[in-house]
Amino acid sequence: MDKSRLTFLGVIITIGIIFGDIGTSVLYVMKSFVRSSDAMMSENLVLGFVSLIFWVMTLQTTTKYVLIALKADNHGEGGVFSLFALIKNKTKRGVVLLAMIGGATLLADGIITPAITVTSAVEGLHDIIPAINTNDVIILVLIIFIFIFSFQRFGTKKIGSLFGPIMSLWFLSLFFWGIKSIGTRPEILKAINPKYAFNLLITYPGVFVLLGAVFLCVSGAEDLYVDLGHCGRKNVRMAWFAVKVCLLANYFGQAAYLLSTNYSSEKNPFFAIVPESFVVFQVILATLAAIIASQSLITGSFTLISEAIKLNLFPKLIIKYPTELKGQVYVSAVNIILFICSSCVVIFFRTSSNMEAAYGLSISITMFVTTLLLSIYLYKVKAKKIFAVIFLMFFGIEELFFLYANSLKFVNGGYITVFIALLIFIIMFIWYRGTEIKERESQYLTVKNYTKQLLQLSMDKSVPKYATNLVYLTGAKREEDVDYAVLYSILNKQPKRANVYFFVHINVIDKPYKREYKVTKFSDKKILKITFNLGFREHQRVNMFMHQVIDDLLMNKELELQPTKYNLRGKAETVGDFRFVLIEEVLGNSNGLSSFDNFIMGLRLKLKKITVTPEKWFGLDTSVITKEAVPLNVVQTKVKRLTRIQ
């Protein structure tokens, strides 16, 4: 699909990918309102609440995200980390903390959202089979979770084409049942007038509790920005305007039911407006929509973690690519954690009503962080300073109200997502800060100053040949430099003779998808540095990339074939064998680090031990790898000299 073009097929696909979360909020928003309201369903109360829904969706989703945020794309990609990549070089270091907070809270939201969405849908079975109890619902939800999370490793290529049509049918049903219900109380349309929302805000004593319920209608708005890269701006915008009409029709329809004579607080308003003969159909459709919404959130979490890893904000985890679809990734560790945590949420809260009391706090933090980052982007990158200030003042103040309203949910279970977000943030901070310390304390040497020694070693036949081609990974960003530890390993620790020395550096760039490399020659055909410039969404498959580089070098006669007597193909010349040497970091007992930095580095190294190994991350053949332990810090503390006595 050409994401830059607006097409009917593109809009249908977009509806299936992006709008699952915000599209299934109709299952629980009005139910949460009924539960939060401590008064009778008066006309002014209902009109005020649905008026708030209308204007919050218009301001937050339409204005902030669809009209403004979608323009802040990083080569077509959106989301907190893509936005951070756009502004990180133009701002102070503190902005990375905002990105960490936004990413951590968004990941935490991905734990409770599948739980509340699927549970709300399955609870509709109560209207069909009254004998079904809460335990039955929990078992069904857990079975659905097992199916959803088990399927992740295979990707969504085969069934993904069904998401668009199913979600389109879902939104059409929302529109149809909503319009049908509005017909019974057409005066509900008066709620479009903002005076009803304003009156409720200034007169209702428990208004912040109601704001917590209102916020649920836009809790999925962040997905429109996060998943921008999958669909393209034009398709997202067109799809949203169609989806918004369907959602508002259903919200207004549910509000009309609340004003009707047959209103019952025991029923979910969503299923109450569906004719009895169609409830089974709607429950099945709601469950499918909830599964699709959960699927989108899970894959979004994979993408988010993948981006964080490439930006050095998270420890390396094994990332797989289940299909050839661009951007589709699978992170097994994240999948397992999401399954366990989401299942625990269902078992702990038991009902969607209990989950509503805890839902919204973490995502309200994410949305506020997005507002801050967007304001910085508008101010620093786009140089729209006045607009940036107005944007920050308007949406920042609005979201602070929502944040306060959702903070009231903390004691009712909101602490769970906050705790999870805090844990993720701590891991991010340790890894990022540890990486900063490592880069600060590392020493780099200019290769040309050691070229003569390397060439002499290569020709010195008194030293046993270590490998034909010797490859080191280096963190040195300057083309002419390599790590001190690399040259120490080659020349000092154990002289390693090779025909060709390769120094490989991976430079993660701000663009999401980019693959290019540059060759720096220190000695013709003998000492080379390969710099890979890879987008922050690209997998760092060094082994695969090196094969192409070697082929290119041979084709351009920049690398010589090595003479050999023995090989399976009977050729007199081959590229020869390769050996990769990986430098393992160890923290020396005596170093120049402060107590805090020492503590952070110790935690970082512990995290590194329990995450993916470098050879797996870079796709290297373990049979051609040598690991060498080198102290992380070359700066040693000054020790007073000993005095010799007789």
C-alpha positions in Angstrom: 0.0 0.0 0.0 1.3 3.5 -1.0 0.9 5.2 2.4 1.4 8.7 0.9 -1.8 8.3 -1.3 -5.4 8.6 -0.1 -7.3 5.5 -1.3 -10.5 3.7 -0.3 -8.5 0.5 0.5 -6.0 2.6 2.5 -8.8 4.0 4.6 -10.2 0.5 5.3 -6.8 -0.8 6.3 -6.3 2.2 8.5 -9.6 1.6 10.3 -8.5 -2.0 11.0 -5.0 -1.0 12.3 -5.4 2.2 14.2 -8.9 2.7 15.6 -9.4 -0.5 17.6 -8.6 1.1 21.0 -10.6 4.3 20.6 -13.3 2.4 18.7 -14.0 0.0 21.5 -14.2 2.7 24.2 -17.9 2.8 23.6 -18.2 -0.4 25.5 -17.3 1.1 28.8 -17.4 5.0 28.7 -21.1 5.4 29.4 -21.1 2.5 31.8 -18.3 4.2 33.7 -20.4 7.4 33.7 -23.4 5.6 35.2 -21.1 4.1 37.8 -19.4 7.4 38.6 -22.6 9.4 38.9 -23.9 9.7 42.4 -27.1 11.4 41.2 -30.2 10.4 39.2 -29.9 10.5 35.4 -31.3 14.0 35.0 -31.5 15.6 31.5 -28.9 18.2 32.3 -26.5 15.7 33.7 -26.7 13.4 30.7 -26.6 16.3 28.2 -23.6 17.8 30.0 -21.7 14.5 30.0 -22.3 13.7 26.3 -21.5 17.3 25.4 -18.1 16.8 27.2 -17.5 13.7 25.1 -18.3 15.6 21.9 -16.0 18.5 22.7 -13.2 16.5 24.2 -13.1 14.3 21.2 -13.1 17.3 18.9 -10.3 19.2 20.8 -8.1 16.3 21.9 -8.4 13.8 19.1 -9.3 15.9 16.1 -7.4 19.1 16.8 -4.4 18.0 18.8 -3.7 14.6 17.1 -5.3 14.6 13.7 -4.7 18.2 12.7 -1.4 19.0 14.5 0.5 16.0 15.8 0.2 14.0 12.5 2.3 16.8 10.9 5.1 16.2 13.3 6.2 13.0 11.6 9.7 11.6 11.4 9.9 10.5 7.8 6.3 9.2 8.0 6.7 7.7 11.5 5.0 9.0 14.7 4.9 8.4 18.4 6.8 9.5 21.5 10.2 8.1 20.4 9.9 9.2 16.8 9.2 12.7 18.1 12.1 12.5 20.6 14.4 11.5 17.7 13.3 14.7 15.9 14.1 17.1 18.7 16.9 15.4 20.7 19.7 17.2 18.9 18.0 20.6 19.3 17.2 20.5 23.0 18.9 19.9 26.3 19.5 16.5 27.7 16.5 16.6 30.0 14.1 16.0 27.1 15.2 12.4 27.1 13.5 12.0 30.5 10.2 13.1 29.0 10.6 10.5 26.2 11.2 7.8 28.8 8.2 8.8 30.9 6.0 8.9 27.8 7.2 5.6 26.6 7.0 3.9 30.0 3.4 5.1 30.6 2.3 4.1 27.1 3.7 0.6 27.6 2.0 0.3 31.0 -1.3 1.3 29.4 -0.8 -1.6 27.0 -1.2 -3.9 29.9 -4.6 -2.8 31.2 -6.2 -1.8 27.8 -6.6 -5.4 26.4 -8.0 -6.5 29.8 -10.7 -3.9 30.0 -11.6 -4.0 26.3 -11.9 -7.8 26.0 -13.7 -8.1 29.4 -16.2 -5.4 28.5 -17.0 -7.3 25.3 -17.4 -10.7 26.8 -19.5 -9.3 29.7 -22.2 -8.7 27.0 -22.9 -12.4 27.3 -24.8 -11.6 30.5 -27.6 -10.1 28.3 -27.8 -13.4 26.3 -27.2 -16.0 29.0 -28.1 -14.5 32.5 -26.7 -17.6 34.1 -23.1 -16.7 33.1 -21.2 -15.5 36.2 -18.1 -13.4 36.7 -15.9 -16.5 36.9 -17.1 -17.7 33.5 -16.3 -14.3 32.0 -12.8 -14.4 33.5 -12.2 -17.9 32.1 -13.4 -16.9 28.6 -11.2 -13.7 28.7 -8.1 -15.7 29.6 -8.8 -18.2 26.8 -9.0 -15.3 24.4 -5.8 -13.9 25.8 -4.1 -17.3 25.2 -5.2 -17.2 21.6 -4.2 -13.6 21.0 -0.7 -13.8 22.6 0.1 -17.2 21.2 -0.6 -16.0 17.7 1.8 -13.0 17.9 4.9 -15.0 16.8 3.3 -15.7 13.4 2.5 -12.0 12.6 -0.7 -10.7 11.1 0.0 -10.9 7.4 -2.6 -13.6 6.7 -5.4 -12.4 9.0 -4.5 -8.7 9.0 -6.5 -8.2 5.8 -9.6 -9.1 7.8 -9.1 -6.4 10.4 -10.2 -3.5 8.2 -13.5 -5.1 7.0 -14.4 -6.3 10.6 -13.7 -2.9 12.2 -15.6 -1.2 9.4 -18.6 -3.4 10.1 -18.1 -2.6 13.8 -18.2 1.1 13.3 -21.2 0.9 10.9 -23.0 -1.1 13.6 -22.2 1.7 16.2 -23.6 4.3 13.8 -26.7 2.3 13.0 -27.7 1.5 16.6 -26.8 5.0 17.8 -28.9 6.7 15.2 -31.8 4.3 16.0 -31.6 5.2 19.7 -31.3 8.9 19.0 -34.6 8.7 17.1 -36.3 7.9 20.4 -35.0 11.0 22.1 -33.8 13.4 19.4 -33.4 16.3 21.9 -30.2 14.6 22.9 -28.6 16.3 19.9 -28.8 19.6 21.9 -25.6 18.4 23.6 -23.6 19.6 20.7 -24.0 23.0 22.2 -21.0 23.5 24.5 -23.0 25.3 27.1 -24.2 22.0 28.5 -20.6 20.8 29.0 -19.7 24.2 30.6 -22.6 24.1 32.9 -21.8 20.6 34.1 -18.2 21.6 34.7 -19.1 24.6 37.0 -22.1 23.1 38.8 -21.6 19.4 39.3 -20.0 18.7 42.7 -18.1 15.5 41.6 -17.0 16.9 38.2 -13.5 15.5 38.4 -14.8 12.0 38.9 -16.9 12.5 35.7 -13.9 13.9 33.9 -12.1 10.6 34.6 -15.0 8.9 32.8 -15.0 11.3 29.9 -11.3 10.9 29.4 -11.8 7.2 28.5 -13.4 8.2 25.2 -10.1 9.6 24.0 -7.7 7.2 25.8 -6.9 5.6 22.4 -6.1 8.9 20.7 -2.4 8.4 21.1 -2.6 5.4 18.8 -3.4 7.6 15.9 0.0 9.2 16.2 2.0 6.1 17.3 0.8 4.0 14.3 1.1 6.8 11.8 3.8 5.0 9.9 1.6 2.0 9.2 -1.0 4.0 7.2 0.0 7.5 6.3 -1.3 10.9 7.3 -4.0 11.3 4.6 -5.5 7.9 5.3 -5.5 8.4 9.0 -7.3 11.7 8.7 -10.0 10.6 6.3 -10.6 7.4 8.4 -10.8 9.4 11.6 -13.6 11.7 10.3 -15.6 8.7 9.4 -14.9 6.9 12.6 -15.7 10.0 14.7 -19.2 10.2 13.2 -19.9 6.6 14.1 -18.5 7.0 17.6 -20.5 10.2 18.4 -23.7 8.6 17.0 -23.3 5.7 19.4 -22.4 7.9 22.4 -25.4 10.1 21.7 -27.5 7.0 21.2 -26.4 5.6 24.6 -27.1 9.0 26.2 -30.6 8.9 24.7 -31.2 5.5 26.4 -30.1 7.0 29.7 -33.0 9.5 29.4 -35.5 6.9 28.3 -38.2 5.4 30.6 -36.8 1.9 30.3 -33.4 2.9 31.6 -31.8 0.5 34.0 -28.5 1.1 35.9 -27.9 -2.6 35.8 -27.4 -2.8 32.1 -24.5 -1.7 30.0 -25.9 1.2 27.9 -24.0 0.0 24.9 -25.8 -3.4 24.7 -29.1 -1.8 26.0 -29.6 0.1 22.7 -29.1 -3.0 20.6 -32.4 -4.9 19.8 -32.6 -8.2 21.7 -32.6 -10.2 18.5 -29.2 -8.7 17.5 -27.4 -8.8 20.9 -25.7 -12.1 20.0 -24.4 -10.6 16.8 -23.2 -7.5 18.6 -21.5 -9.4 21.4 -19.6 -11.5 18.8 -18.7 -8.4 16.8 -17.7 -6.6 20.0 -15.4 -9.5 20.9 -13.8 -9.5 17.5 -13.3 -5.7 17.7 -11.8 -6.1 21.2 -9.4 -8.8 19.9 -8.3 -6.6 17.0 -7.9 -3.6 19.4 -5.7 -5.8 21.7 -3.7 -7.0 18.7 -2.9 -3.5 17.7 -1.9 -2.5 21.2 0.4 -5.5 21.5 2.1 -5.0 18.2 2.4 -1.3 19.1 4.2 -2.3 22.3 6.7 -4.4 20.3 7.4 -1.5 18.0 7.8 0.9 20.9 10.3 -1.4 22.7 12.2 -1.9 19.4 12.5 1.8 18.9 13.6 2.3 22.5 16.4 -0.3 22.1 17.7 1.3 18.9 17.7 4.7 20.6 19.7 3.2 23.5 16.8 3.7 25.9 16.2 0.1 26.7 18.3 -3.1 27.1 18.7 -5.3 24.0 16.0 -8.0 23.6 15.6 -10.6 20.9 13.6 -9.1 18.1 12.1 -11.3 15.4 10.5 -10.4 12.1 7.5 -12.8 11.6 6.7 -11.4 8.1 8.4 -9.4 5.4 6.0 -6.5 6.2 8.0 -3.4 6.9 8.0 -2.4 10.6 6.3 -5.6 11.9 8.3 -7.0 14.8 7.9 -9.6 17.5 9.6 -9.4 20.9 9.1 -12.6 22.8 10.0 -11.3 26.2 7.5 -8.4 25.9 4.8 -10.7 24.6 5.2 -13.0 27.7 5.2 -10.1 30.1 2.1 -8.5 28.5 0.3 -11.8 28.7 1.1 -12.4 32.3 0.3 -8.9 33.4 -2.9 -8.5 31.4 -4.1 -11.9 32.8 -3.3 -10.8 36.3 -5.2 -7.6 35.8 -8.3 -9.6 34.7 -8.0 -12.0 37.7 -7.3 -9.1 40.2 -10.1 -6.7 39.1 -12.5 -9.4 37.9 -15.0 -7.0 36.2 -14.6 -4.2 33.7 -16.3 -1.9 36.1 -13.5 -2.4 38.6 -11.0 -1.9 35.8 -12.6 1.4 34.8 -11.8 2.8 38.3 -8.1 2.2 37.6 -7.9 2.9 33.8 -6.7 6.2 32.3 -4.0 7.4 34.7 -1.0 6.2 32.8 -2.2 7.2 29.3 -3.1 10.7 30.6 0.5 11.1 31.6 1.5 9.9 28.1 -0.7 12.4 26.4 0.6 15.2 28.6 4.2 14.2 27.7 3.3 14.2 24.0 1.9 17.8 24.4 5.2 18.9 26.0 7.3 17.2 23.3 5.1 18.6 20.5 5.5 22.1 22.0 9.2 21.7 22.0 9.1 20.5 18.4 6.9 23.4 17.3 9.2 25.9 19.1 12.6 24.5 18.3 12.2 22.7 14.9 9.4 24.5 13.2 10.2 27.9 14.8 6.5 28.6 15.4 7.2 30.1 18.8 3.9 31.9 19.5 1.8 28.9 18.2 3.9 26.6 20.4 3.2 28.6 23.5 -0.5 28.8 22.7 -0.6 25.0 22.0 1.2 24.2 25.3 -1.0 26.5 27.4 -4.3 25.3 25.9 -3.7 21.5 25.7 -1.3 21.5 28.7 -3.9 23.0 31.0 -6.7 20.8 29.7 -4.6 17.6 30.2 -3.5 18.7 33.6 -7.2 18.7 34.6 -7.6 15.2 33.1 -4.4 14.1 34.9 -5.7 15.3 38.2 -9.1 13.6 37.5 -7.4 10.3 36.7 -5.1 10.6 39.7 -8.2 10.2 41.9 -8.2 6.6 40.5 -4.8 5.9 42.1 -6.1 4.2 45.2 -8.7 2.3 43.3 -6.1 0.4 41.2 -4.4 3.2 39.2 -1.3 2.5 41.3 -0.8 -0.7 39.4 -0.1 0.9 36.0 1.8 3.7 37.7 4.0 1.1 39.4 4.6 -0.8 36.1 5.4 2.5 34.3 7.8 3.5 37.1 9.6 0.1 36.8 9.9 0.5 33.0 11.2 4.1 33.5 13.8 2.9 36.0 15.1 0.3 33.6 15.2 2.9 30.8 17.0 5.4 33.0 19.6 2.8 34.2 20.3 1.8 30.6 20.5 5.3 29.1 22.5 6.7 32.0 24.8 3.7 32.0 25.4 4.1 28.3 26.2 7.8 28.8 28.8 6.9 31.5 30.3 4.2 29.2 30.7 6.6 26.3 32.1 9.3 28.6 34.7 7.0 30.2 35.7 5.3 27.0 39.0 6.2 25.3 39.4 6.3 21.6 42.6 6.1 19.6 43.3 7.3 16.0 43.9 4.3 13.8 46.5 5.9 11.5 48.8 6.3 14.5 48.9 2.5 14.7 48.7 1.5 11.1 52.4 0.7 10.8 52.2 -1.7 13.8 49.1 -3.4 12.4 50.7 -3.9 9.0 53.9 -5.2 10.6 51.8 -7.6 12.7 49.9 -8.8 9.7 53.2 -9.7 7.9 55.0 -11.1 11.0 54.9 -14.9 10.3 56.5 -15.6 13.7 53.1 -14.8 15.2 50.5 -17.5 14.6 47.7 -16.4 12.3 44.6 -15.6 14.4 42.2 -15.2 11.4 42.3 -14.3 7.7 39.7 -11.5 8.4 39.5 -10.1 11.9 36.4 -8.0 12.8 35.9 -5.8 15.8 32.8 -3.9 16.7 33.7 -0.3 17.8 31.7 2.4 19.5 34.0 5.2 18.1 31.8 7.6 16.2 34.7 9.4 14.5 35.7 7.7 11.2 39.4 7.8 12.1 39.0 6.4 15.6 38.5 3.0 17.3 38.2 2.1 21.0 41.3 1.9 23.1 40.1 -1.6 24.1 40.1 -2.8 20.5 43.7 -1.9 19.7 44.7 -3.1 23.2 43.2 -6.5 22.3 45.0 -6.7 19.0 48.4 -5.4 20.0 48.8 -5.9 23.7 46.7 -8.6 25.2 47.5 -11.3 22.7 48.9 -10.1 19.3 46.4 -11.2 16.7 47.7 -11.5 13.2 45.3 -11.3 10.4 45.4 -10.5 6.7 42.7 -7.9 6.9 41.4 -5.9 10.0 37.8 -4.7 9.9 36.5 -2.2 12.5 32.7 -2.0 12.4 30.7 0.9 13.9 26.9 1.1 13.9 25.5 4.6 13.8 21.8 4.8 14.6 20.3 7.8 12.8 17.1 9.8 13.4 15.4 8.5 10.3 13.3 5.4 11.0 14.2 3.4 7.9 17.6 3.8 6.4 20.4 1.4 5.4 23.7 2.8 4.2 27.4 2.2 4.9 30.7 4.0 4.4 34.2 2.6 4.1 37.2 4.4 5.6 40.5 3.0 4.4 43.6 3.3 6.7 45.7 1.0 4.5 44.8 -0.1 1.0 43.0 -3.5 1.3 44.4 -4.2 4.7 42.8 -2.0 7.4 39.2 -0.8 6.9 36.5 0.8 9.1 32.9 0.1 8.0 30.3 2.6 9.4 26.7 1.5 9.1 24.1 4.2 9.2 20.9 2.5 10.2 17.5 3.9 11.0 16.2 3.5 14.5 13.6 1.0 13.3 16.1 -1.1 11.3 17.4 -4.4 12.7 21.2 -4.4 13.2 22.0 -7.6 11.3 25.8 -7.1 11.1 26.5 -10.5 9.7 24.1 -10.1 6.8 25.3 -6.5 6.1 29.0 -7.6 6.2 28.3 -10.2 3.4 27.1 -7.4 1.2 30.0 -5.1 2.1 32.5 -7.8 1.3 30.9 -8.5 -2.1 30.9 -4.8 -2.9 34.6 -4.4 -1.9 35.6 -7.4 -4.0 33.6 -6.1 -7.0 35.3 -2.7 -6.7 38.7 -4.4 -6.2 39.1 -2.8 -2.8 39.6 -6.1 -1.2 41.9 -9.0 -2.3 41.0 -12.6 -2.4 43.3 -14.8 -0.3 45.3 -17.7 -1.8 44.3 -21.1 -0.4 45.1 -24.7 -1.2 42.1 -26.2 0.4 38.4 -25.4 -0.1 35.3 -27.3 -1.1 34.9 -25.5 -4.4 38.5 -26.2 -5.5 39.3 -22.5 -6.0 42.8 -21.1 -5.6 41.6 -17.9 -4.0 38.8 -17.2 -1.5 37.8 -14.4 0.8 39.0 -16.5 3.7 37.7 -17.1 7.2 36.2 -14.5 9.4 36.5 -14.1 13.2 34.6 -11.6 15.2 36.0 -10.4 18.5 33.5 -9.0 21.0 34.7 -6.9 23.9 32.8 -7.7 27.1 32.5 -4.9 29.6 33.6 -5.5 33.2 33.6 -3.0 35.9 37.0 -2.6 37.5 37.3 -2.5 41.3 39.4 0.7 41.0 38.0 3.4 38.8 37.3 7.1 38.7 33.5 6.8 38.9 31.4 8.5 41.6 29.4 6.2 43.9 26.2 6.9 42.0 27.7 6.3 38.6 29.4 3.2 39.9 26.0 2.0 41.2 24.3 2.7 37.8 27.0 0.9 35.9 26.7 -2.1 38.1 23.0 -2.3 37.5 23.5 -1.8 33.7 25.9 -4.7 33.5 23.5 -6.9 35.5 20.7 -5.9 33.1 23.0 -6.8 30.2 23.6 -10.3 31.6 19.9 -11.1 31.6 19.1 -9.7 28.2 20.1 -10.8 24.7 23.8 -11.4 24.0 25.6 -9.3 21.4 26.1 -12.2 19.0 22.3 -12.8 18.9 21.5 -9.1 18.6 23.9 -8.6 15.7 23.0 -12.0 14.1 26.6 -13.4 14.3 27.6 -17.0 14.0 28.6 -18.2 17.4 31.3 -20.5 16.0 33.4 -17.6 14.7 33.2 -15.4 17.8 35.7 -14.7 20.5 34.9 -12.8 23.6 37.4 -10.8 25.6 36.8 -9.1 29.0 38.2 -5.6 29.2 37.7 -3.2 32.1 35.0 -0.7 31.3 36.9 2.2 32.8 40.4 3.1 31.7 40.5 6.1 34.1 42.0 4.8 37.3 41.8 6.5 40.7 45.1 8.1 41.8 46.9 6.0 44.5 49.6 7.4 46.7 52.9 5.7 45.8 54.5 3.2 48.2 57.8 4.0 49.9 60.5 1.4 49.6 62.4 0.7 52.8 65.5 -1.4 53.5 
